[in-house]
Amino acid sequence: MSEIAKKRNVENYEESTDKRSSESVLLKNNQEHLSKRQRVEGIDNNPYLAHRQITKSPLDGWFPGRTTAEQARIAEDGDINPFTNKPFSKRYRELLKARRTLPVHAQRKEFLDLVHESQFVVFVGETGSGKTTQIPQFLCYDILPHLKKKQIACTQPRRVAAMSVAQRVADEMDFKLGEEVGYNIRFEDCSGPKTMLKNRYY
């Protein structure tokens, strides 16, 4: 390569570097300006920043694996679904009222304390106490798997059980089956990239 060609390459490199540097400075200044505008005016009152509006979640300030039963109860009783940031439906309210009558709800605090203190927990309860449908939901509100793109897996003894339980839990959490809650059986996977709780049959 000739000296002239080398010199041109160096000049082009320096020019592109200067351009990236100036763009970076401009972006930083814009971010600082936006931050100041938010502090002074408030983003909610600024129509020019409406597209940047940040929706507050009922889970803000929660620490995965260190939540309480009271925190979960407040979130469940709220107006907004903390996992989708959409308003809860009327159907959700009806199901929540029925869920609270299940025996397992009386042990929610005790269950979470054991989960926080132990690596393994064996939970025993009678049929109809709410083990299959409620315990996974307790864990969703405690572990917050969606924040780290993780999943809570629930194994089921039958194909029909995996499908029906997934549908029930999706209804109780006000989700569409196959999105946040899904199931996986042989030759069929009803889940997606947002799935955080999955019922499985192998």
Secondary structure, DSSP 8 states (H G I E B T S, - for coil): --HHHHHHHHHHHHHHHHHHHHHHHHHHHHHHHHHHHHHHT-GGG-GGGGGG-----TTTT--TT---HHHHHHHHTSSB-TTT-SB--HHHHHHHHHHTTSGGGGGHHHHHHHHHH-S-------TTSSHHHHHHHHHHHHH-GGGGT--EEEE-SSHHHHHHHHHHHHHHTT--BTTTEEEEETTEEE--TT--EEEE--
